[in-house]
Amino acid sequence: MPASAWHQFIFIMGLGLAVAGLTTYVITWMLVAVHLRERHPAEHARLGGFLFAPRAFGWYLAARYRALRDRSLDALGTPGSLGAWAIVLGTAAAIVAKLLSLTGASA
């Protein structure tokens, strides 16, 4: 059974949100990594330098950068946190829409 227009719309919207979040996450991670390296070396060492390390991604999702009480880091970390959440929510929306279209559920 072909997917309805709503399933297709939610699927494309979810993918778009995930791509926008990925772009934001990648750009801000580079800035945050340099900031951590220069001002918070212990936190940088704990997170590691890899962009998609589960520890670093979870650090963004939980907004743990706020615990460091660095206003400059807050300004850099907030868009990255929003980007990480956009990746999660966009991917979830795309998966749910695809599963609903495959099962033939109508919207």
N, C-alpha and C positions, 0 to 999 in steps of 0.2 A: 504494500500500500504506500503510495507516495506521501511524503511529509507535507503537512499543511504549511501555509504561509507563515503562521505563528511560530511553528517549530523552526522553520528556516530563519525567521527574523531573530529569534532568541539565540539560535546557534551562531549566526553571524555577529550579533551584538556581543555575545560572550567571547568569541574569538577576538573581536576588536578591542574589548576591554582588557583581555589578557595581553595582547600585543602592546597596547598603550602602557599597561602596568610594567611590562618587561622593559620597555624603552626607558621609563622613568627609573626603574630599579637599577638598570645597568649604568645609567649616567650618574645617578646620585651615589651609587656604591663606590665609584672611583673617587669622588670627592670626599666621601666619608672615610674611605680607607686611608687616604693621605692625611686627613685631619686626625684620625686615630693614631696613625704612625708618628705624627709630630707632637701631639699633645697628650695622648693616652696610650703609651706604648704597651702597658700591661694588658689593656683591653684589646688592642690590636693583635697581640700575640695570642690571646685566648681565642679570638675569633678566627685567626688565620687570614691569609690573604686571598683565599679563593672566593670568587664571586657567588657561586651557587652552593657553598657549603651549607649543609642543613643548620648548623649552628648560627651562621650569619643570617640566613633567611629567617630563622626563628627569632633572632635578635631584633630584626626589623618588625616582624609581625607583632611581637610583644612590646615594642617601643622601649626596649631596655636602654636605649641611648639616653633616655631622660634621667636615669639614675646617676649618670655622670655629672649632672648639673652644669652643663656647658651650653650656654645659649647659642653659640655658633654651631655646635653639633646638633642642637634641636632644630635649627633652621635648615640644616642639610639633611637631617634624618627624617623629618616629617614627610617630605615628598617621597622619599624612599619607602617609608612605611606605607603610605597610600598606594605606591606602586606595587608593593608586595601583596597587599590585600586585593588590589585589582587583578593581579595574576591569579590568586586563589579563587576569587569570586567569578571572574570571567571564565576560567577553566571549568569550574563547577557548573556554571550556567550552560556552557557549550555541551558538556557531557550529559547533563540532565535532558536538554533539548534533543540531543541525538538519540538517547535511549528512549525517550517518549516517542520520537518519530519512528524508531525501529519496531516498537511494540504496537504501533497503530493507534495509540491513544490520541483522542481528538482534543484540541485546545479550545 
